[in-house]
Amino acid sequence: MRVHHLDCGPMRPFGGRLIDGEGSVLRRARMVCHCLLIETESGLVLVDSGIGTEDSDPARTSLPKAFRMLMNPQLDPATTAVAQVRRLGFDPADVRHVVLTHLDLDHAGGLRDFPQAKVHVHGPELRAATGSSDMRYRKAQWAHGPDWAVHDDRSGQDWFGFEAVRELDGLPEEILLVPLVGHTTGHVGVAVDAGERWLLHAGDAYFWQGEMSQPPHCPPALRAFQRAMAVDDRARLNNQGRLRDLARAIDVISAHDPVGFDSHVRALS
């Protein structure tokens, strides 16, 4: 399987080094929406969908004003997953499956661009999102009625010390769903056997590469933001510790860390 690394929602919030650890606090920080496009024998698989076409249009966006002011997403249709799929030479209809780490607005926005795809989501996450009025979930992003594949079974295999890891119906056995609750109620990671080494997209289980170091460290504003957004901060921090141990054996990436994103793009160039 070939894996492409896509930034499907660049963001430039104020705060500089308080958020990304670089330069002045007066500059705009850099964050990404790191999605994966996986080529399989049965079609393309998209891991997370970033900010989609409708949300990139100021006249149609479902992104709340508070999010746009705080995170300053660069609303450019050229950065959407569907546009990048086309630039790689694929037909968007070839994206047969979308696997979501969670349903936050910057992860599920591209669902409308792939209405024919089966959308894999953890059951607790889907129930939390559809039953919530929280700003983090935008029901317009799935108002088209996706073909949900809801994964609820708590049984599964052990994988590098993580329990209840499961394969996904219709997908190769090299793609696994890994429970990583904490940031949201049903947050998961998505593991991909990329050949020589496993790759784990850990979603928003952590935000910055320093959190995978020993000892872990994180810019203060970003640390506070993660704490504020977590539905279970103790579980989030516990999973970060497990991911630090795991990062010795496999490649672990997060959704918003630009350093990890750049290193994988360079490795493929």
C-alpha positions in Angstrom: 0.0 0.0 0.0 1.2 3.5 -0.8 0.5 6.3 1.7 0.2 10.0 0.7 0.4 12.7 3.4 -2.0 15.6 2.9 -2.5 18.9 4.7 -6.2 19.4 4.3 -6.7 22.5 6.4 -3.6 24.7 7.2 -4.2 27.0 10.1 -2.3 30.1 11.2 -3.4 31.1 14.8 -1.8 34.0 16.6 0.6 33.0 19.4 3.8 32.0 17.6 6.1 30.0 19.9 3.3 29.7 22.5 1.7 27.3 20.0 4.3 25.9 17.7 7.5 26.6 19.7 9.0 28.8 17.0 10.0 32.5 16.8 8.2 35.4 18.3 4.9 35.3 20.2 3.6 38.0 17.8 3.9 35.9 14.7 1.2 33.5 13.4 1.9 29.9 14.4 1.6 27.1 11.9 -0.7 24.1 12.3 -1.8 21.5 9.8 -4.7 19.1 9.3 -2.7 15.9 8.5 -4.8 13.4 6.6 -3.7 10.2 4.9 -4.6 8.9 1.5 -4.0 5.2 1.2 -3.8 3.4 -2.1 -5.2 -0.2 -1.7 -6.1 -2.9 -4.2 -9.8 -2.2 -3.6 -9.6 1.6 -4.0 -8.5 4.7 -2.0 -8.9 5.1 1.7 -8.9 8.6 3.3 -8.0 8.9 7.0 -9.7 12.0 8.3 -11.1 14.5 5.8 -9.9 17.9 7.0 -11.7 21.1 6.0 -13.9 20.5 3.0 -15.0 22.5 -0.1 -18.2 24.0 1.4 -16.3 25.1 4.6 -13.6 26.7 2.4 -16.3 29.0 1.0 -17.0 32.0 3.3 -20.5 32.2 2.0 -21.3 28.6 2.8 -19.0 27.6 5.6 -20.4 25.8 8.7 -17.3 26.7 10.7 -18.3 29.0 13.6 -16.9 32.5 13.7 -15.1 31.8 17.1 -13.2 28.9 15.5 -12.2 31.0 12.5 -11.0 33.9 14.7 -9.1 31.6 17.1 -7.5 29.2 14.6 -7.4 31.3 11.4 -7.9 28.4 9.0 -6.6 29.2 5.5 -9.9 28.6 3.6 -8.5 27.6 0.2 -10.4 25.1 -1.9 -7.0 23.9 -3.3 -6.1 22.5 0.1 -9.2 20.3 0.5 -8.8 16.6 0.3 -10.9 16.3 -2.8 -8.7 18.9 -4.7 -5.5 17.1 -3.6 -7.0 13.7 -4.7 -7.6 15.1 -8.1 -4.0 16.6 -8.3 -2.6 13.2 -7.5 -4.4 11.9 -10.6 -7.3 10.1 -9.0 -11.0 10.4 -9.4 -12.7 11.4 -6.1 -15.1 8.5 -6.7 -12.2 6.2 -6.2 -12.2 7.1 -2.5 -14.3 4.2 -1.3 -13.7 4.6 2.4 -13.1 7.4 4.9 -11.8 6.5 8.3 -12.3 9.2 11.0 -10.2 9.6 14.1 -13.2 11.7 15.4 -15.9 14.1 14.3 -14.5 17.4 15.3 -15.2 20.1 12.7 -11.6 20.2 11.3 -11.6 16.4 10.7 -15.1 15.8 9.3 -15.5 18.8 7.0 -14.5 16.9 3.9 -17.2 14.2 4.2 -19.5 16.1 1.9 -16.9 15.9 -0.9 -17.0 12.1 -0.9 -20.7 11.3 -0.6 -20.3 7.8 -2.1 -17.7 6.7 0.4 -18.4 4.4 3.4 -17.5 6.4 6.5 -15.9 4.4 9.4 -16.4 5.9 12.9 -16.3 4.7 16.5 -19.8 4.3 17.8 -19.3 6.4 21.0 -18.0 9.2 18.8 -20.9 9.2 16.4 -23.5 9.2 19.3 -21.7 12.0 21.1 -21.5 14.1 18.0 -25.1 13.6 16.8 -26.5 14.2 20.3 -24.4 17.3 21.1 -24.8 21.0 20.5 -21.1 21.6 21.2 -19.4 24.0 18.7 -16.8 21.3 18.0 -19.3 19.3 16.1 -21.0 20.7 12.9 -24.0 18.6 11.9 -24.1 20.3 8.5 -20.9 18.3 7.7 -22.9 15.1 7.7 -26.3 16.3 6.8 -26.0 14.6 3.5 -26.4 11.3 5.2 -23.1 9.4 4.9 -23.0 5.7 4.6 -21.8 5.2 8.2 -19.9 2.1 9.2 -20.3 2.2 13.0 -17.8 0.3 15.0 -19.0 -0.5 18.5 -17.7 -4.0 19.4 -15.3 -3.7 22.4 -13.7 -7.0 21.4 -10.6 -7.0 19.3 -7.0 -7.9 19.2 -4.0 -6.7 21.2 -1.7 -4.5 19.2 1.5 -3.2 20.7 -0.1 -3.2 24.1 -3.4 -1.5 23.0 -6.5 -3.5 23.5 -9.7 -3.8 21.5 -7.9 -3.0 18.3 -10.1 -4.1 15.3 -10.0 -4.5 11.6 -12.6 -2.7 9.5 -15.1 -4.4 7.3 -14.3 -3.9 3.6 -10.7 -2.7 4.3 -7.4 -4.5 4.1 -6.3 -6.2 7.4 -3.3 -3.8 7.3 -5.6 -0.9 8.4 -6.7 -1.0 12.1 -8.8 1.1 14.4 -7.0 1.9 17.8 -9.1 3.3 20.7 -7.5 6.5 22.0 -10.3 8.2 24.0 -9.7 11.4 25.9 -9.7 14.3 23.4 -13.3 13.2 22.6 -15.6 10.4 23.8 -14.9 8.1 20.9 -11.5 9.3 19.7 -9.5 6.6 17.9 -6.2 6.3 16.1 -5.8 4.6 12.7 -2.9 2.2 12.2 -1.5 1.4 8.8 1.0 -1.3 8.0 3.0 0.7 5.5 5.4 -2.2 4.7 8.7 -1.8 6.5 7.1 -0.1 9.6 3.6 0.5 11.1 2.3 4.1 10.9 -0.2 5.3 13.5 -2.3 8.4 12.8 -3.1 9.4 16.4 -5.5 12.1 15.5 -5.7 14.7 18.3 -4.3 12.4 21.0 -1.4 14.9 21.0 -0.7 18.1 19.0 3.1 18.7 19.1 6.1 16.6 18.4 7.7 17.4 21.8 4.9 15.5 23.5 6.4 12.3 22.2 9.8 13.1 23.7 11.2 12.0 27.1 10.5 14.1 29.1 7.5 15.4 27.2 7.1 19.1 26.6 4.6 21.3 24.8 4.2 25.1 24.2 2.0 26.5 27.0 -0.9 27.9 24.9 -1.2 24.6 23.0 -1.0 22.6 26.2 -3.8 24.7 27.7 -5.9 24.3 24.5 -5.6 20.5 24.6 -6.6 20.4 28.2 -9.6 22.7 27.6 -10.8 20.6 24.6 -10.4 17.2 26.3 -13.5 15.4 27.5 -11.3 13.2 29.7 -8.0 14.8 30.3 -6.7 11.9 32.5 -7.4 9.4 29.7 -5.8 11.7 27.1 -2.6 12.1 29.2 -2.5 8.3 29.9 -2.7 7.6 26.2 0.0 10.1 25.4 2.3 8.1 27.7 1.4 4.9 25.9 2.1 6.6 22.6 5.5 7.8 23.7 6.4 4.2 24.5 5.0 3.0 21.1 6.9 5.7 19.2 10.1 3.7 19.8 8.7 0.8 17.7 6.5 2.5 15.0 5.9 5.9 13.3 3.4 7.9 15.3 1.9 11.1 13.8 -0.7 13.6 15.0 -3.2 15.6 13.1 -1.8 19.1 13.7 1.9 18.8 14.2 3.6 20.5 11.2 7.1 19.1 12.0 5.8 15.5 11.8 3.9 16.3 8.6 6.9 17.9 6.9 9.2 15.0 7.8 6.9 12.5 6.2 6.4 14.6 3.1 10.2 15.0 2.7 10.7 11.3 3.1 8.3 10.6 0.2 9.7 13.3 -2.1 
